[in-house]
């Protein structure tokens, strides 16, 4: 999303922000509680896990059940960027207050290289770390120099253990790094770039070396003619422009052999062998290795169930047009159909998935269609939620 400079100025001016630091604990979450639903008996499936005062996107659950979320600086200068959801529902700035101290209104005072600028996703790798994707593009209106990065936090010490900074060959002008998955052996990371020119990014984690792959390829670009609809009507900016989001959704097969992705503004799911992506990191053109894998409609988050059954992987998708989570059995091939797992009006723009150690799925709803991006009278801070999808037998 690219917002006109005038609108950006209005957004941050309207926030009533001061040049001093905001209290780190101004964001709160309400503890887990079950809520009633009148839509398709969703109360049998959907359980509210947390309530936030600000617009959430990413969520991840560690192998020991710790829950982390993030709040991008899209239409407000969010007081906390990355947080751990504590058992009492409160939010702990993560890994500490210092990393969360950067503010757009005083961006020249703190080094963006070691502060959260505009975090888009958080992902636990199952190996004792949480990784944070910081595209460093507040309001998706240009990069803060020195800010784009992938950061590893050691869960045992709650300290930053590695920072991989992306130069302008990777985080190009107009870039917006979106989400990340990790190879089964822990050697590589794969990211989507949902910005003005979509791509995948492959990272050698030990060397800290990254390369854009499928940069500008049709599989990573928004599809002209695809209209994203919410509440039954086309989603457009106040000036009438349609939404055009590039490579966004991403998932890794349970055996690590395939990476799946798609543009948010698009209906086709794509996949490629991860072995080909590694060759792409070395500079090989891998465009011939891309496989279309059927139509799924506009989506934001993807997730492949870690508990693979005898019939193969199940791919979960957030269906942003109809407030739903859907699933597809990948073993059925490109012609496989979708089934609805849960549909509920409270899932306004279901955004990002994670999975707990007990197998339960979690999903955030970011309410993008309700935000100041698309509604001039919308509040800058949107209340949002984290939901748990209860598994049969829970």
C-alpha positions in Angstrom: 0.0 0.0 0.0 1.3 3.4 -0.8 -0.3 6.4 0.8 -0.2 9.9 -0.6 2.2 12.1 1.4 -0.6 14.5 2.3 -2.7 11.7 3.7 0.4 10.4 5.6 0.9 13.8 7.2 -2.8 13.9 8.3 -2.5 10.4 9.7 0.4 11.2 12.0 -0.6 14.7 12.8 -4.1 13.4 13.8 -2.5 11.0 16.2 -1.8 13.8 18.6 1.7 12.5 19.2 4.3 14.3 21.3 8.1 14.1 20.8 8.5 12.4 24.2 8.4 8.6 24.6 5.1 7.0 25.1 4.6 4.8 28.1 5.6 1.3 27.1 2.5 -0.3 28.7 -0.2 1.8 27.1 -1.2 -1.3 25.0 -3.2 -3.9 26.9 -4.9 -7.1 26.1 -7.8 -8.8 27.8 -7.3 -12.4 28.9 -8.7 -15.4 27.0 -12.4 -15.6 27.2 -15.0 -17.4 25.1 -17.6 -15.1 23.4 -20.9 -15.9 21.9 -21.5 -16.1 18.1 -24.7 -16.3 16.2 -23.1 -17.1 12.8 -22.8 -20.7 11.8 -22.3 -21.8 15.4 -18.8 -20.3 15.3 -18.7 -20.3 19.1 -18.0 -24.1 18.8 -14.8 -23.3 16.9 -13.7 -19.7 17.6 -12.4 -18.6 20.9 -11.1 -15.1 21.7 -7.6 -15.4 23.1 -6.7 -11.7 23.4 -8.1 -8.2 22.8 -5.9 -5.3 21.7 -6.3 -1.6 21.6 -4.3 -1.2 18.4 -4.1 -2.8 14.9 -2.4 -6.2 15.1 -1.0 -8.2 12.2 1.4 -10.9 13.2 1.2 -13.6 15.8 3.4 -16.6 16.7 3.4 -19.2 19.4 6.7 -20.8 20.5 7.3 -24.5 21.1 6.6 -23.9 24.8 3.4 -22.0 24.2 4.6 -18.4 24.6 2.5 -16.0 22.4 4.0 -13.0 20.6 2.2 -10.4 18.5 3.2 -7.2 16.6 1.6 -3.9 15.8 2.8 -2.1 12.6 3.0 1.7 12.4 0.5 2.0 9.6 -2.0 4.7 10.6 -0.7 5.5 14.1 2.7 5.8 15.8 2.1 2.6 17.8 3.5 2.7 21.3 4.6 -0.9 21.2 5.7 -2.7 18.1 6.5 -6.3 19.4 5.0 -7.7 22.5 4.6 -11.0 24.4 1.0 -11.7 25.5 1.3 -12.7 29.1 -1.0 -15.2 30.9 -3.0 -12.4 32.5 -3.6 -10.8 29.1 -1.2 -7.9 29.6 1.4 -7.0 26.9 5.1 -7.1 27.7 7.2 -5.0 25.2 9.6 -7.5 23.6 12.4 -8.0 24.0 12.4 -4.8 26.0 11.4 -1.2 26.1 14.5 0.0 24.3 13.8 -2.0 21.2 10.3 -0.5 21.2 11.3 3.1 21.8 11.5 4.3 18.2 8.8 6.8 17.2 8.0 8.2 13.8 7.7 11.7 15.2 11.3 11.6 16.4 12.8 9.2 13.9 16.1 11.1 13.8 16.9 10.5 17.5 17.2 6.7 17.5 19.1 4.3 15.3 16.5 2.4 13.2 19.1 -0.5 12.9 18.5 -1.5 16.5 15.0 -0.4 17.1 11.6 -1.6 15.8 10.4 0.8 13.1 7.4 -0.7 11.5 7.2 -4.5 12.3 5.0 -6.6 10.0 5.5 -10.2 11.4 6.9 -12.3 14.1 7.6 -16.0 13.6 9.0 -18.6 16.1 11.3 -21.1 14.4 10.8 -24.0 16.7 14.5 -24.0 17.5 14.4 -21.7 20.5 14.1 -18.3 18.7 11.6 -15.8 17.6 12.3 -13.8 14.4 11.0 -10.4 13.7 10.5 -9.0 10.2 10.8 -5.2 10.2 10.2 -3.7 6.7 10.8 -0.3 8.2 8.2 1.5 6.1 5.8 3.4 8.4 2.4 3.9 6.7 3.9 1.9 3.8 5.1 5.2 2.5 8.8 4.7 1.9 11.7 3.0 3.7 13.5 4.4 6.7 17.2 4.2 5.7 19.0 1.5 7.7 15.7 0.1 9.1 14.8 -3.0 7.0 16.0 -6.1 8.9 15.3 -9.6 10.1 16.1 -10.1 13.8 16.5 -13.2 15.9 15.6 -13.2 19.6 16.8 -16.0 21.9 13.8 -17.2 23.9 16.0 -18.6 26.7 17.5 -15.2 27.4 15.0 -12.8 25.8 17.8 -11.0 24.1 18.5 -10.1 20.5 21.0 -12.7 19.2 21.3 -11.8 15.5 20.4 -8.8 13.2 20.4 -9.3 9.5 20.2 -5.9 7.8 18.8 -5.7 4.3 20.6 -3.3 1.9 19.0 -1.5 -1.0 19.6 -4.5 -3.3 17.1 -6.5 -1.2 14.9 -3.9 0.4 14.5 -1.8 -2.8 12.7 1.5 -2.9 9.0 0.8 -2.5 9.7 -2.5 -0.8 7.5 -3.9 2.0 8.9 -7.2 3.4 5.9 -9.1 4.7 6.3 -12.5 6.2 8.9 -15.3 6.7 9.3 -19.0 6.8 12.4 -21.1 7.7 13.9 -24.2 6.1 13.7 -27.4 8.0 17.4 -27.5 8.6 17.4 -23.9 9.9 19.8 -22.6 7.3 17.6 -20.4 5.2 14.8 -18.0 5.5 12.2 -17.2 2.8 10.3 -13.9 2.8 7.6 -12.3 0.7 7.9 -8.7 -0.5 4.4 -7.2 -0.9 5.6 -3.8 -2.0 5.5 -2.0 -5.3 7.5 -4.7 -7.1 6.8 -8.1 -5.6 9.4 -10.7 -5.0 10.6 -13.5 -2.8 13.7 -13.0 -0.7 16.0 -15.9 0.2 18.4 -15.5 3.2 21.4 -17.5 4.2 21.0 -17.1 7.9 24.6 -18.0 9.0 26.2 -15.7 6.5 23.5 -13.0 6.7 23.4 -12.9 2.9 20.2 -12.3 1.1 19.0 -12.1 -2.5 15.7 -11.1 -4.2 14.3 -14.1 -6.2 11.4 -14.0 -8.7 11.7 -10.2 -8.6 9.0 -8.8 -10.9 7.9 -12.4 -11.9 4.1 -12.7 -12.6 3.7 -15.0 -9.6 4.8 -12.3 -7.2 2.9 -9.4 -8.7 -0.7 -8.2 -8.0 -3.0 -9.3 -10.7 -4.7 -6.5 -12.7 -8.4 -7.1 -12.9 -8.7 -8.9 -9.6 -10.9 -6.8 -7.3 -10.7 -7.3 -3.6 -14.1 -7.0 -2.1 -15.1 -6.5 1.6 -18.6 -6.1 2.9 -19.8 -6.9 -0.6 -18.1 -4.0 -2.4 -14.7 -3.2 -3.9 -12.1 -2.1 -1.4 -10.7 1.2 -2.6 -8.7 4.1 -1.2 -10.5 7.4 -0.6 -9.2 8.7 -3.9 -10.8 5.7 -5.7 -7.6 3.6 -6.3 -8.0 -0.2 -6.0 -5.8 -2.2 -3.7 -2.8 -3.7 -5.3 -0.8 -5.9 -2.9 2.0 -8.1 -4.3 3.5 -11.3 -2.8 2.1 -11.6 0.7 0.8 -15.0 1.7 3.5 -17.7 2.4 3.7 -21.2 3.8 6.2 -24.0 3.9 5.3 -27.7 3.4 5.6 -29.9 6.5 8.6 -31.7 4.9 10.2 -28.4 3.9 10.4 -29.3 0.2 7.9 -26.8 -1.1 7.3 -23.1 -0.5 3.8 -21.8 -1.3 2.9 -18.1 -1.8 0.5 -15.8 -3.6 -0.1 -12.1 -4.1 -2.8 -10.8 -1.9 -4.4 -9.1 -4.9 -4.6 -12.4 -6.8 -6.5 -15.6 -6.9 -3.8 -18.1 -7.9 -1.6 -20.1 -5.4 2.0 -20.8 -6.5 4.7 -23.1 -5.3 8.4 -23.8 -5.9 10.8 -26.4 -4.6 13.0 -24.9 -1.8 16.0 -26.5 -3.4 15.4 -24.2 -6.4 15.2 -21.2 -4.1 18.6 -22.0 -2.7 19.9 -22.1 -6.2 18.3 -18.7 -6.7 20.2 -17.4 -3.8 23.3 -18.3 -5.8 22.1 -16.2 -8.7 20.3 -18.9 -10.8 17.1 -17.9 -12.7 14.5 -20.1 -11.2 11.4 -18.7 -12.9 10.9 -21.9 -14.9 10.5 -23.8 -11.6 7.4 -21.9 -10.5 4.2 -24.0 -10.5 0.6 -22.6 -10.4 -1.3 -24.7 -7.8 -4.9 -23.8 -8.3 -7.2 -20.9 -7.5 -8.0 -19.8 -3.9 -9.2 -16.2 -4.1 -7.8 -13.2 -2.3 -6.0 -14.2 0.9 -3.7 -12.8 3.5 -2.3 -15.5 5.8 -1.4 -19.1 4.9 -0.4 -21.9 7.2 0.4 -25.6 6.7 -0.6 -27.7 9.7 2.5 -29.2 11.3 0.5 -32.3 12.3 0.5 -33.8 8.8 -2.0 -36.7 8.4 -1.7 -39.7 6.2 -3.4 -37.8 3.4 -0.7 -35.1 3.3 -0.6 -31.4 4.2 -3.6 -29.2 5.0 -3.2 -25.6 3.9 -5.2 -23.0 5.9 -6.0 -19.7 4.3 -7.5 -16.5 5.6 -10.4 -15.5 3.3 -10.5 -11.8 3.7 -13.5 -11.2 1.5 -15.9 -13.2 3.6 -14.5 -13.1 7.2 -13.5 -16.8 7.1 -10.8 -19.3 7.6 -10.7 -22.0 4.9 -8.7 -25.1 4.2 -7.4 -27.1 1.3 -5.9 -30.6 1.1 -2.8 -30.1 -0.9 -2.6 -33.8 -1.9 -5.6 -33.2 -4.1 -3.3 -31.2 -6.4 -4.1 -27.9 -8.2 -7.7 -28.8 -8.7 -8.3 -29.3 -5.0 -11.3 -27.4 -3.5 -11.7 -25.2 -0.4 -13.7 -26.0 2.6 -14.8 -23.5 5.3 -13.4 -24.1 8.7 -15.0 -21.1 10.4 -16.9 -18.0 9.1 -17.7 -15.2 11.5 -18.3 -11.5 11.2 -15.8 -10.9 14.0 -13.0 -12.1 11.7 -12.7 -8.8 9.9 -9.7 -9.2 7.7 -8.3 -12.4 9.2 -4.6 -11.8 8.8 -1.9 -14.1 10.2 -1.8 -17.7 11.5 0.3 -19.5 14.0 0.1 -22.9 15.7 0.5 -23.8 19.3 2.3 -26.9 20.6 -1.0 -28.6 21.2 -1.9 -28.2 17.5 -4.4 -25.3 18.0 -4.4 -22.6 15.3 -4.3 -18.9 16.2 -5.3 -16.1 13.8 -5.3 -12.4 14.2 -7.9 -10.1 12.6 -6.3 -6.7 11.5 -9.5 -5.0 10.3 -7.7 -3.4 7.4 -10.9 -2.5 5.6 -11.9 -0.4 8.7 -8.6 1.5 8.9 -7.8 5.1 8.1 -6.1 3.8 4.9 -9.6 3.4 3.4 -11.9 5.5 5.7 -11.0 9.1 6.3 -13.2 9.2 9.5 -11.8 6.0 11.0 -9.9 6.2 14.3 -6.1 5.8 14.0 -6.1 3.1 16.7 -8.3 0.1 15.8 -9.3 -2.5 18.5 -8.4 -5.9 17.2 -8.3 -9.5 18.4 -6.4 -12.7 18.5 -8.5 -15.8 18.0 -7.9 -19.5 18.8 -9.5 -22.1 16.5 -10.5 -24.9 18.8 -9.8 -28.4 17.4 -12.3 -31.2 17.4 -12.3 -32.8 20.8 -11.1 -29.7 22.7 
